[in-house]
Amino acid sequence: MAAPRPAASLRGLPAPMVSVVLGLAVVASSIGGGLGGDSSAPFPWDKVRLPEHVIPLHYHLLIHPNLTTQTFTGTAAIDLTVTRQTSAVILHSKRLHVAWAAIGAQEARVLEQQALEQVALLPAEPLRAGHNYTVTIQYTANLSDSFHGFYKSTYRTQEGELRVLAATHFEPTFARTAFPCFDEPAFKARFSVKIRREPKHLALSNMPLMKTVNINSWLVEDHFDTSVKMSTYLVAFIVSDFKSISKISSHGVNISVYVVPEKIHQADYALDAAVKLLDFYEDYFSISYPLPKQDLAAIPDFQSGAMENWGLTTYRESALLYDPDKSSASSRLWITMIIAHELAHQWFGNLVTMEWWNDLWLNEGFAKFMEFVSVNITHPELKVEDYFLSNCFDAMEVDALNSSHPVSTPVEDPAQILEMFDDVSYVKGSCILNMLKDYLTDDVFKAGLVQYLQKYSYQNTKNEDLWNSMTNICPTVGTDKSEQQGDGFCRRNQQSSSNAHWTKGETLDVKAMMNTWTLQKGFPLVTVTVRGKNVHLEQEHYMKGTDSHSSTGYLWHIPLTYITSKADTVQRFLMTTKTDVIILPEEVGWIKFNVYMNGYYIVHYEDDGWDHLINLLKENHTAISNNDRASLINNIFQLVRIKKIPISKALDLTLYLKRETQIMPVLQGMNELVPIYKLMEKRDMDDTEKQLKEYIVNLFKDLIDKQLWSDDGSVSERMLRQSLLLFACVRRYQPCVDKAEEYFLKWQKSNGTLRLLDQGLRGDIIKTQDLPHIIVYVARNPSGYQLAWMFLKENWEKLVEKFELGSSSIATIVTGVTNQYSTRLQLAQVKEFFSSLEGKSAQLRCIQQAIETIEDNIQWMDKNFEDIKTWLQKNHL
């Protein structure tokens, strides 16, 4: 990348320093590529990870962005300590033009290794073990055009004026694009930040503003307080013209919401939610929030939903701003959950941080899990429990592929690290934590979390640190007394009830159990065979595709739960072997495992087990919970995928949905049935496709007819309404079509050219941050899926440049465009295009997932299409 113009970007530095920097820049340009471009000497380090013998202690940063030239200059003075003698200081730097560097008072030679995103500072004399030094680096750079690093963002005022601001997003490996640093989570340090800006702008950073110094009439310098010890990816600063509103929490924390001036009236809901949630977390964790303030800033251009920078959380506008007169109930849910997620990170992730990105789930799984725990208490009217189950089903969809990965998995380079930000780290992580909470009981689980946070505050952790914290907790729960043995493990006493949370008298080894869920990919299928009073159990790895029967060697410790026709009290059994037997006190008519779907596994009922459950749903479906009904619907269709169950039996189960009124099982029924007709839709199977659509409409007709065309009701009711009416109108159900056309006539008709995609890529009318979702929505339309595929192919390089290789945005586009393909021609086209890509693009996990999904769809249609056709002919509603 070309260096910015020095004269424009070095304004504000002392005059002698400007001369030095300019002089060095001229010399650097004469040798081709700057001080970091000297290729005459070998780079003294060849690993992706930095050496561990140079440790940063304190960063002193001076950052001066120029919003007109869209460049910035910086000075980073880093106090560090050396644990063994070394002749080089290796740290990260990416797209920074280093103008000058020194170690102590001595100028240092600079080498650059672009492939590793590293620079080496070579002192005149070796640095000695046990000594502290200060490294000083001056540099220039461009504000990024992407959504990472120190990047530009824009918005238009109501008068049409385009305004520019600069914001940061450093997670996971982009702090190095804003200042040279030891850009790994374990290198925690303190940060003192100074920002130079024009007087008309406002600067924010992690810590409160301490003072502002006038440099001259057009430039001021803000000095922020020194931070607590934290990782580089949590550093943040913004230069903008934002306005704010503020409140003080009950624990004395100053909480503010910052937004573009014309949207300040939309900040009240987020502020109230943040105050309530931060208070909740301080009480729940029994650990005070360690900073004096918490800012929430809505950035006009923002790739992800939000970012947990300590003391300055950042959000896309749709994840923070709420207009009570216009915003939907689903927006209110989304905003509350996102704020809950980022504030949970202030403890899980910021206070206690994973040692390396392989354990990202310790951050993200916990934050996702705590969304539901916190919002369920602080905002009970949102009924967040209605969404947790569907999240787990979504994670299982990805986790069932061979290309999935363990929750904790080795990663090295930045693209691999970015790929970790997926449903496995976030959602599966939260689901297995929910399973563990149900297994240990709420009190034991919470006590373990508090012990973990207290023990490892301002430190970095691995998987095993969490499990050890959970294992050593032995509170009294209810009337059951627990005893802590000399070996540190908890045991129930012999008088524990039959539904004890672990087998009485046996050691509770949380680490051994949870390692089976975090260190191997996928999840188990438990097959249940009832023989009189004996319930025979067998576990195997559930995996879609041709290798589904060859994944031997997988074994989980599964906390099984079950109810029967004779006992609705939840019974518990920890299955640690491939096969086992439970002996019931009496024979039963039916048995249902995985009660409330709290476990991250699915269940197959052999022989007539499914017939009994299908009959139960037909005769008395409310005998089991909404969650249990939704899980039966999900599980039976997953079993069709691996040929354990014929599609006809799964469709037999759906017949009961004619009488279903609860949101979770209805939505799950639609989530299983609608994708089947969408596969047919893209294969021109008109007759069978039409019959299937008619079946689904008739199944839910009574519910569809009851829906009001308004935004009234709970969030769950509104989501159900959206799904039902969308399907009914697409199917041309006449009452729905008539009403939709009435509303549509109020809007200007589209000219049908689908210019949304091009406008999204340009970012001038439609924000580029929204482009991935626009592409997916176009791909879902039977008239648009080919257009979306062409757009992906023609603009691949631009998409990667904008959203970064390995990002969740790229994964959303790739899987969203292709996940309803089910022909061999489509598979060949997808393989041909992605195999033609150079470098790391072709190795992306999302591409492997897309190919696996298409192959699975082909097999599914080959196996089940004729059976569906026959079943539909026999079953008219």
MOWO-V896664 format. One record per residue. NEAR is the number of other ideal C-beta (glycine too) atoms within 12 Angstrom. D_FIRST is the distance of its C-alpha to the first C-alpha in Angstrom with 2 decimals. Layout:
near->NEAR d_first->D_FIRST
near->NEAR d_first->D_FIRST
This chain:
near->21 d_first->0.00
near->14 d_first->3.76
near->34 d_first->6.39
near->30 d_first->9.11
near->20 d_first->12.41
near->35 d_first->14.40
near->19 d_first->17.75
near->23 d_first->17.30
near->35 d_first->15.84
near->37 d_first->18.19
near->30 d_first->21.36
near->31 d_first->23.88
near->29 d_first->23.24
near->15 d_first->26.37
near->12 d_first->26.60
near->12 d_first->26.89
near->24 d_first->23.77
near->25 d_first->21.81
near->18 d_first->23.18
near->23 d_first->22.27
near->35 d_first->18.64
near->27 d_first->18.33
near->19 d_first->20.22
near->32 d_first->18.19
near->32 d_first->14.93
near->17 d_first->16.79
near->19 d_first->18.05
near->28 d_first->14.77
near->19 d_first->13.32
near->14 d_first->16.56
near->17 d_first->16.16
near->14 d_first->12.75
near->23 d_first->9.76
near->36 d_first->11.46
near->40 d_first->14.34
near->39 d_first->12.86
near->25 d_first->12.29
near->24 d_first->16.05
near->15 d_first->17.23
near->11 d_first->20.80
near->17 d_first->21.96
near->13 d_first->22.09
near->27 d_first->20.45
near->25 d_first->23.57
near->30 d_first->23.13
near->15 d_first->22.86
near->17 d_first->23.49
near->26 d_first->21.55
near->28 d_first->23.82
near->37 d_first->23.81
near->27 d_first->26.95
near->20 d_first->29.68
near->25 d_first->31.14
near->38 d_first->28.78
near->32 d_first->29.31
near->41 d_first->27.77
near->25 d_first->30.46
near->30 d_first->29.09
near->43 d_first->25.73
near->30 d_first->25.88
near->45 d_first->22.86
near->36 d_first->22.27
near->44 d_first->19.68
near->44 d_first->19.36
near->44 d_first->17.57
near->35 d_first->17.76
near->32 d_first->18.58
near->20 d_first->18.78
near->25 d_first->15.36
near->25 d_first->13.97
near->34 d_first->12.36
near->46 d_first->14.08
near->45 d_first->15.27
near->47 d_first->17.06
near->40 d_first->19.66
near->47 d_first->20.73
near->30 d_first->24.13
near->40 d_first->25.23
near->27 d_first->28.88
near->36 d_first->29.41
near->27 d_first->32.30
near->30 d_first->32.61
near->17 d_first->35.15
near->17 d_first->35.25
near->16 d_first->34.38
near->30 d_first->30.84
near->26 d_first->28.88
near->32 d_first->25.42
near->43 d_first->23.96
near->40 d_first->21.54
near->45 d_first->19.56
near->42 d_first->16.60
near->44 d_first->13.13
near->38 d_first->10.01
near->36 d_first->6.58
near->46 d_first->8.91
near->41 d_first->9.11
near->44 d_first->12.76
near->41 d_first->14.89
near->40 d_first->18.25
near->42 d_first->20.15
near->31 d_first->23.84
near->37 d_first->26.41
near->25 d_first->29.45
near->13 d_first->30.11
near->19 d_first->28.57
near->23 d_first->25.11
near->33 d_first->23.31
near->28 d_first->21.26
near->43 d_first->17.88
near->33 d_first->16.76
near->39 d_first->13.84
near->29 d_first->14.37
near->21 d_first->11.31
near->16 d_first->13.84
near->28 d_first->15.94
near->34 d_first->13.39
near->38 d_first->15.52
near->44 d_first->15.95
near->38 d_first->19.32
near->42 d_first->21.13
near->32 d_first->23.91
near->30 d_first->26.90
near->15 d_first->29.44
near->16 d_first->32.12
near->21 d_first->32.08
near->33 d_first->32.09
near->20 d_first->35.56
near->16 d_first->36.68
near->13 d_first->38.12
near->23 d_first->36.29
near->21 d_first->33.85
near->32 d_first->30.90
near->30 d_first->28.32
near->47 d_first->24.69
near->34 d_first->22.80
near->42 d_first->19.05
near->41 d_first->17.44
near->48 d_first->13.79
near->45 d_first->11.57
near->41 d_first->9.01
near->32 d_first->8.69
near->39 d_first->11.51
near->34 d_first->10.82
near->24 d_first->11.98
near->34 d_first->13.71
near->41 d_first->16.83
near->39 d_first->15.68
near->45 d_first->14.66
near->46 d_first->15.03
near->41 d_first->14.84
near->35 d_first->16.40
near->42 d_first->19.70
near->28 d_first->22.09
near->30 d_first->25.77
near->19 d_first->28.40
near->15 d_first->31.63
near->11 d_first->34.95
near->9 d_first->34.89
near->8 d_first->31.65
near->14 d_first->29.43
near->16 d_first->25.80
near->26 d_first->24.90
near->27 d_first->21.61
near->40 d_first->21.49
near->45 d_first->19.13
near->46 d_first->20.09
near->46 d_first->19.21
near->44 d_first->19.71
near->40 d_first->19.19
near->46 d_first->21.50
near->43 d_first->21.24
near->44 d_first->18.16
near->38 d_first->15.77
near->45 d_first->17.23
near->41 d_first->14.90
near->39 d_first->11.94
near->45 d_first->14.23
near->48 d_first->15.92
near->48 d_first->16.46
near->48 d_first->19.47
near->40 d_first->21.85
near->45 d_first->20.63
near->39 d_first->23.76
near->38 d_first->26.66
near->29 d_first->29.26
near->39 d_first->27.69
near->37 d_first->29.29
near->36 d_first->29.37
near->29 d_first->30.19
near->45 d_first->27.72
near->30 d_first->28.41
near->43 d_first->26.00
near->35 d_first->25.87
near->44 d_first->24.11
near->38 d_first->24.03
near->37 d_first->24.57
near->30 d_first->26.53
near->20 d_first->30.22
near->15 d_first->30.23
near->29 d_first->27.90
near->31 d_first->28.78
near->44 d_first->26.92
near->39 d_first->27.73
near->40 d_first->27.12
near->47 d_first->29.02
near->37 d_first->31.88
near->26 d_first->34.08
near->29 d_first->33.38
near->19 d_first->35.47
near->13 d_first->35.16
near->20 d_first->33.26
near->19 d_first->33.02
near->16 d_first->32.82
near->23 d_first->30.35
near->13 d_first->31.39
near->8 d_first->32.55
near->16 d_first->29.21
near->24 d_first->27.66
near->26 d_first->29.08
near->28 d_first->28.15
near->35 d_first->29.26
near->24 d_first->30.40
near->36 d_first->30.79
near->22 d_first->33.28
near->25 d_first->32.41
near->36 d_first->31.84
near->28 d_first->33.82
near->29 d_first->32.54
near->43 d_first->29.88
near->45 d_first->26.88
near->44 d_first->23.28
near->45 d_first->22.70
near->45 d_first->25.45
near->47 d_first->23.98
near->48 d_first->23.40
near->48 d_first->23.06
near->47 d_first->23.23
near->42 d_first->23.38
near->38 d_first->25.38
near->31 d_first->28.74
near->37 d_first->30.36
near->21 d_first->34.12
near->30 d_first->35.96
near->27 d_first->39.32
near->25 d_first->40.64
near->27 d_first->43.47
near->18 d_first->44.72
near->30 d_first->45.33
near->17 d_first->48.73
near->25 d_first->47.21
near->18 d_first->45.91
near->29 d_first->42.19
near->27 d_first->40.67
near->38 d_first->38.95
near->35 d_first->36.95
near->42 d_first->35.21
near->42 d_first->32.45
near->40 d_first->31.70
near->36 d_first->30.83
near->25 d_first->33.94
near->23 d_first->35.53
near->32 d_first->35.63
near->24 d_first->37.21
near->22 d_first->40.47
near->30 d_first->38.91
near->38 d_first->38.19
near->25 d_first->41.76
near->32 d_first->42.06
near->50 d_first->38.95
near->35 d_first->40.20
near->27 d_first->43.65
near->41 d_first->42.34
near->46 d_first->40.06
near->33 d_first->43.03
near->29 d_first->45.29
near->45 d_first->42.89
near->44 d_first->41.85
near->28 d_first->45.57
near->31 d_first->46.27
near->43 d_first->43.77
near->30 d_first->45.07
near->21 d_first->48.56
near->29 d_first->47.77
near->34 d_first->45.85
near->19 d_first->48.14
near->26 d_first->45.11
near->23 d_first->44.16
near->36 d_first->40.72
near->28 d_first->39.43
near->36 d_first->37.49
near->26 d_first->39.19
near->35 d_first->37.17
near->45 d_first->35.45
near->47 d_first->33.22
near->51 d_first->32.36
near->48 d_first->29.64
near->46 d_first->29.13
near->45 d_first->25.51
near->41 d_first->25.39
near->38 d_first->22.34
near->36 d_first->22.73
near->41 d_first->22.24
near->34 d_first->25.03
near->36 d_first->28.44
near->38 d_first->28.01
near->44 d_first->26.78
near->43 d_first->29.15
near->43 d_first->27.42
near->42 d_first->30.42
near->43 d_first->32.11
near->46 d_first->29.53
near->51 d_first->29.51
near->50 d_first->27.31
near->44 d_first->28.31
near->35 d_first->27.63
near->38 d_first->30.20
near->31 d_first->32.46
near->38 d_first->32.78
near->45 d_first->34.07
near->38 d_first->35.67
near->35 d_first->39.23
near->23 d_first->41.41
near->19 d_first->45.02
near->10 d_first->46.09
near->14 d_first->43.49
near->27 d_first->41.70
near->23 d_first->43.16
near->30 d_first->44.73
near->27 d_first->42.09
near->28 d_first->39.45
near->35 d_first->41.58
near->33 d_first->41.69
near->34 d_first->37.92
near->45 d_first->37.22
near->41 d_first->39.84
near->40 d_first->38.65
near->41 d_first->34.99
near->49 d_first->36.04
near->45 d_first->38.42
near->44 d_first->35.68
near->50 d_first->33.28
near->49 d_first->36.18
near->44 d_first->37.47
near->47 d_first->34.16
near->48 d_first->34.99
near->41 d_first->37.47
near->45 d_first->36.26
near->42 d_first->32.68
near->47 d_first->32.40
near->42 d_first->35.70
near->41 d_first->35.95
near->43 d_first->32.76
near->42 d_first->32.43
near->28 d_first->31.70
near->32 d_first->29.04
near->40 d_first->27.61
near->30 d_first->30.32
near->38 d_first->32.68
near->43 d_first->30.61
near->45 d_first->33.83
near->47 d_first->35.46
near->47 d_first->33.23
near->42 d_first->32.99
near->47 d_first->36.37
near->48 d_first->38.15
near->44 d_first->36.42
near->46 d_first->37.26
near->42 d_first->40.78
near->45 d_first->41.28
near->47 d_first->40.36
near->38 d_first->43.66
near->34 d_first->45.67
near->41 d_first->44.78
near->38 d_first->44.88
near->27 d_first->48.12
near->24 d_first->49.68
near->31 d_first->48.04
near->30 d_first->48.03
near->17 d_first->50.80
near->18 d_first->51.13
near->32 d_first->47.84
near->28 d_first->49.41
near->34 d_first->46.20
near->30 d_first->48.25
near->33 d_first->48.35
near->34 d_first->44.69
near->36 d_first->44.38
near->42 d_first->46.20
near->37 d_first->44.13
near->31 d_first->40.96
near->44 d_first->42.46
near->34 d_first->43.41
near->26 d_first->39.84
near->35 d_first->38.59
near->38 d_first->41.35
near->35 d_first->40.26
near->37 d_first->36.96
near->40 d_first->38.58
near->40 d_first->41.17
near->39 d_first->38.67
near->27 d_first->38.36
near->32 d_first->34.56
near->35 d_first->35.08
near->32 d_first->34.46
near->30 d_first->36.44
near->43 d_first->35.84
near->38 d_first->34.86
near->29 d_first->32.83
near->18 d_first->30.65
near->31 d_first->26.86
near->22 d_first->24.18
near->24 d_first->20.53
near->36 d_first->18.65
near->31 d_first->19.45
near->28 d_first->23.07
near->35 d_first->23.22
near->35 d_first->22.10
near->39 d_first->24.83
near->42 d_first->27.39
near->41 d_first->27.23
near->42 d_first->29.87
near->38 d_first->33.57
near->45 d_first->34.70
near->44 d_first->33.19
near->37 d_first->34.08
near->37 d_first->37.20
near->44 d_first->38.85
near->44 d_first->38.30
near->41 d_first->40.18
near->40 d_first->42.86
near->50 d_first->43.77
near->45 d_first->43.93
near->38 d_first->46.31
near->42 d_first->48.34
near->42 d_first->48.53
near->32 d_first->49.64
near->30 d_first->52.37
near->35 d_first->53.40
near->39 d_first->53.59
near->30 d_first->54.81
near->23 d_first->52.97
near->20 d_first->54.39
near->34 d_first->53.53
near->34 d_first->50.00
near->28 d_first->49.36
near->29 d_first->50.92
near->37 d_first->48.63
near->37 d_first->45.51
near->29 d_first->46.69
near->28 d_first->47.48
near->37 d_first->44.02
near->37 d_first->42.26
near->20 d_first->44.61
near->21 d_first->44.38
near->30 d_first->40.61
near->27 d_first->39.51
near->25 d_first->36.27
near->23 d_first->36.04
near->27 d_first->34.43
near->33 d_first->36.52
near->28 d_first->37.04
near->33 d_first->39.11
near->24 d_first->42.26
near->28 d_first->42.20
near->41 d_first->42.68
near->36 d_first->45.47
near->25 d_first->47.24
near->33 d_first->47.28
near->37 d_first->48.83
near->35 d_first->51.38
near->28 d_first->53.02
near->32 d_first->53.97
near->28 d_first->57.68
near->23 d_first->58.66
near->18 d_first->61.84
near->25 d_first->61.16
near->17 d_first->64.03
near->12 d_first->67.26
near->26 d_first->65.73
near->20 d_first->65.66
near->31 d_first->62.96
near->23 d_first->63.39
near->21 d_first->60.90
near->18 d_first->61.99
near->8 d_first->61.57
near->13 d_first->58.68
near->20 d_first->56.65
near->26 d_first->56.93
near->36 d_first->58.49
near->27 d_first->61.55
near->35 d_first->63.69
near->20 d_first->67.35
near->14 d_first->69.84
near->14 d_first->71.01
near->25 d_first->67.69
near->19 d_first->68.04
near->20 d_first->67.33
near->24 d_first->64.09
near->33 d_first->62.62
near->38 d_first->58.86
near->36 d_first->59.13
near->28 d_first->61.94
near->25 d_first->64.60
near->18 d_first->65.14
near->22 d_first->61.95
near->24 d_first->58.94
near->41 d_first->56.00
near->26 d_first->52.95
near->41 d_first->49.96
near->28 d_first->47.49
near->24 d_first->49.16
near->31 d_first->49.29
near->42 d_first->45.74
near->25 d_first->44.15
near->38 d_first->45.47
near->41 d_first->43.47
near->41 d_first->40.14
near->29 d_first->39.90
near->28 d_first->40.74
near->32 d_first->39.36
near->41 d_first->41.50
near->44 d_first->44.82
near->41 d_first->48.51
near->40 d_first->51.03
near->41 d_first->54.46
near->32 d_first->57.40
near->41 d_first->60.62
near->25 d_first->64.02
near->33 d_first->67.12
near->20 d_first->70.41
near->14 d_first->73.07
near->17 d_first->72.13
near->19 d_first->69.59
near->36 d_first->65.93
near->26 d_first->64.12
near->35 d_first->60.37
near->23 d_first->57.76
near->34 d_first->53.99
near->30 d_first->51.32
near->33 d_first->47.59
near->37 d_first->46.97
near->33 d_first->44.41
near->39 d_first->43.97
near->31 d_first->43.87
near->17 d_first->45.62
near->21 d_first->45.27
near->28 d_first->46.85
near->16 d_first->49.96
near->14 d_first->48.37
near->27 d_first->46.51
near->13 d_first->49.13
near->13 d_first->48.76
near->26 d_first->47.49
near->26 d_first->49.68
near->36 d_first->49.31
near->39 d_first->51.44
near->39 d_first->52.20
near->41 d_first->53.86
near->39 d_first->56.08
near->36 d_first->57.86
near->39 d_first->60.57
near->30 d_first->63.33
near->32 d_first->66.33
near->23 d_first->68.96
near->17 d_first->71.26
near->20 d_first->68.96
near->19 d_first->66.19
near->15 d_first->65.47
near->29 d_first->62.14
near->31 d_first->62.82
near->33 d_first->60.28
near->36 d_first->59.82
near->33 d_first->57.09
near->36 d_first->56.62
near->25 d_first->55.27
near->17 d_first->56.57
near->22 d_first->56.08
near->18 d_first->59.50
near->25 d_first->61.83
near->19 d_first->64.81
near->30 d_first->65.67
near->18 d_first->69.38
near->27 d_first->70.22
near->16 d_first->73.43
near->14 d_first->74.55
near->18 d_first->73.60
near->28 d_first->71.34
near->23 d_first->70.77
near->34 d_first->66.96
near->44 d_first->64.26
near->39 d_first->60.75
near->44 d_first->58.11
near->44 d_first->54.90
near->32 d_first->56.51
near->27 d_first->54.28
near->39 d_first->51.50
near->34 d_first->50.54
near->43 d_first->49.77
near->47 d_first->46.70
near->43 d_first->48.78
near->42 d_first->50.69
near->44 d_first->54.37
near->35 d_first->56.45
near->36 d_first->60.21
near->24 d_first->62.16
near->16 d_first->65.47
near->18 d_first->66.58
near->36 d_first->64.27
near->34 d_first->62.10
near->21 d_first->65.26
near->27 d_first->66.61
near->42 d_first->63.42
near->29 d_first->63.21
near->21 d_first->66.85
near->29 d_first->66.16
near->33 d_first->63.51
near->21 d_first->65.95
near->18 d_first->68.86
near->16 d_first->67.41
near->31 d_first->63.63
near->17 d_first->63.67
near->24 d_first->65.25
near->34 d_first->61.72
near->26 d_first->58.81
near->29 d_first->56.12
near->34 d_first->53.57
near->38 d_first->55.90
near->41 d_first->56.44
near->40 d_first->52.72
near->38 d_first->52.16
near->49 d_first->54.95
near->44 d_first->53.38
near->40 d_first->50.01
near->44 d_first->51.49
near->39 d_first->53.76
near->38 d_first->51.02
near->35 d_first->48.84
near->33 d_first->51.85
near->36 d_first->52.10
near->37 d_first->48.57
near->31 d_first->49.85
near->23 d_first->53.24
near->30 d_first->55.29
near->34 d_first->56.68
near->22 d_first->57.56
near->33 d_first->55.85
near->26 d_first->59.34
near->28 d_first->59.93
near->36 d_first->56.67
near->37 d_first->57.68
near->27 d_first->61.15
near->43 d_first->59.65
near->45 d_first->57.87
near->30 d_first->61.25
near->32 d_first->61.93
near->40 d_first->59.00
near->25 d_first->61.37
near->23 d_first->62.82
near->31 d_first->59.65
near->23 d_first->58.64
near->29 d_first->56.25
near->34 d_first->52.58
near->39 d_first->51.15
near->40 d_first->53.30
near->42 d_first->53.08
near->37 d_first->49.28
near->40 d_first->49.25
near->43 d_first->51.68
near->39 d_first->49.45
near->31 d_first->46.38
near->37 d_first->48.26
near->40 d_first->50.02
near->34 d_first->47.54
near->29 d_first->44.88
near->41 d_first->47.69
near->34 d_first->48.45
near->32 d_first->44.74
near->35 d_first->44.57
near->33 d_first->47.63
near->29 d_first->46.20
near->33 d_first->43.41
near->27 d_first->46.01
near->14 d_first->48.46
near->26 d_first->51.32
near->14 d_first->53.01
near->16 d_first->56.44
near->28 d_first->55.50
near->29 d_first->52.48
near->20 d_first->54.88
near->29 d_first->57.40
near->38 d_first->54.86
near->30 d_first->53.61
near->26 d_first->57.24
near->34 d_first->57.93
near->40 d_first->55.06
near->34 d_first->56.06
near->26 d_first->59.69
near->36 d_first->58.78
near->39 d_first->57.15
near->24 d_first->59.14
near->19 d_first->61.16
near->33 d_first->58.09
near->32 d_first->56.31
near->18 d_first->59.35
near->19 d_first->59.42
near->32 d_first->55.88
near->17 d_first->55.63
near->21 d_first->52.98
near->15 d_first->51.92
near->22 d_first->49.56
near->13 d_first->52.43
near->21 d_first->53.00
near->24 d_first->51.03
near->33 d_first->47.42
near->28 d_first->48.78
near->30 d_first->51.22
near->29 d_first->48.56
near->32 d_first->46.33
near->37 d_first->49.38
near->33 d_first->50.22
near->26 d_first->46.80
near->31 d_first->46.99
near->38 d_first->50.58
near->31 d_first->50.27
near->24 d_first->47.05
near->36 d_first->48.70
near->36 d_first->51.97
near->28 d_first->50.47
near->25 d_first->48.33
near->34 d_first->51.54
near->17 d_first->53.31
near->27 d_first->55.80
near->16 d_first->57.62
near->22 d_first->58.22
near->27 d_first->54.52
near->20 d_first->53.50
near->16 d_first->55.91
near->21 d_first->54.54
near->23 d_first->50.89
near->16 d_first->51.64
near->14 d_first->53.35
near->15 d_first->50.23
near->14 d_first->47.92
near->11 d_first->49.90
near->9 d_first->48.84
near->10 d_first->45.25
near->7 d_first->43.97
near->9 d_first->43.85
near->11 d_first->40.54
near->8 d_first->40.14
near->11 d_first->39.16
near->12 d_first->35.85
near->24 d_first->33.84
near->19 d_first->31.11
near->28 d_first->30.19
near->35 d_first->27.59
near->24 d_first->25.66
near->19 d_first->25.99
near->33 d_first->24.76
near->31 d_first->21.51
near->17 d_first->20.99
near->29 d_first->22.01
near->16 d_first->23.87
near->17 d_first->27.41
near->21 d_first->27.16
near->30 d_first->24.69
near->36 d_first->22.10
near->34 d_first->23.18
near->29 d_first->26.51
near->37 d_first->25.35
near->38 d_first->26.13
near->28 d_first->29.67
near->34 d_first->30.16
near->42 d_first->29.31
near->31 d_first->31.79
near->24 d_first->34.46
near->31 d_first->34.22
near->35 d_first->34.48
near->26 d_first->37.63
near->24 d_first->39.37
near->23 d_first->41.43
near->16 d_first->40.39
near->27 d_first->36.68
near->32 d_first->35.81
near->23 d_first->35.11
near->27 d_first->32.90
near->37 d_first->30.85
near->35 d_first->30.46
near->21 d_first->29.37
near->32 d_first->26.80
near->39 d_first->25.37
near->25 d_first->25.19
near->17 d_first->23.73
near->27 d_first->20.98
near->31 d_first->20.19
near->18 d_first->16.50
near->24 d_first->16.05
near->33 d_first->18.22
near->29 d_first->16.40
near->22 d_first->13.00
near->31 d_first->15.00
near->37 d_first->17.44
near->37 d_first->15.93
near->36 d_first->17.67
near->34 d_first->21.04
near->39 d_first->21.44
near->35 d_first->24.90
near->40 d_first->23.74
near->43 d_first->22.86
near->37 d_first->26.17
near->33 d_first->28.04
near->40 d_first->26.95
near->44 d_first->27.75
near->37 d_first->31.07
near->33 d_first->32.08
near->46 d_first->31.83
near->42 d_first->33.70
near->36 d_first->36.17
near->37 d_first->39.06
near->38 d_first->38.85
near->35 d_first->41.99
near->24 d_first->42.52
near->18 d_first->41.83
near->17 d_first->40.16
near->30 d_first->37.66
near->25 d_first->37.07
near->17 d_first->36.50
near->24 d_first->33.96
near->37 d_first->31.97
near->23 d_first->32.10
near->16 d_first->31.18
near->25 d_first->28.04
near->31 d_first->26.64
near->16 d_first->27.67
near->15 d_first->25.69
near->24 d_first->22.35
near->13 d_first->20.22
near->16 d_first->19.18
near->23 d_first->20.09
near->25 d_first->20.77
near->24 d_first->24.21
near->20 d_first->25.12
near->32 d_first->24.78
near->39 d_first->28.05
near->44 d_first->28.26
near->35 d_first->28.48
near->29 d_first->31.31
near->37 d_first->32.95
near->38 d_first->32.81
near->34 d_first->34.43
near->35 d_first->37.04
near->38 d_first->37.89
near->38 d_first->38.48
near->33 d_first->40.61
near->39 d_first->42.55
near->35 d_first->43.10
near->29 d_first->44.45
near->26 d_first->46.84
near->32 d_first->47.89
near->37 d_first->48.78
near->20 d_first->50.57
near->22 d_first->52.62
near->33 d_first->53.42
near->28 d_first->53.47
near->17 d_first->57.09
near->26 d_first->58.22
near->34 d_first->56.64
near->25 d_first->58.35
near->17 d_first->61.69
near->27 d_first->61.38
near->34 d_first->60.58
near->18 d_first->63.61
near->16 d_first->65.81
near->21 d_first->64.44
near->12 d_first->64.69
near->22 d_first->64.44
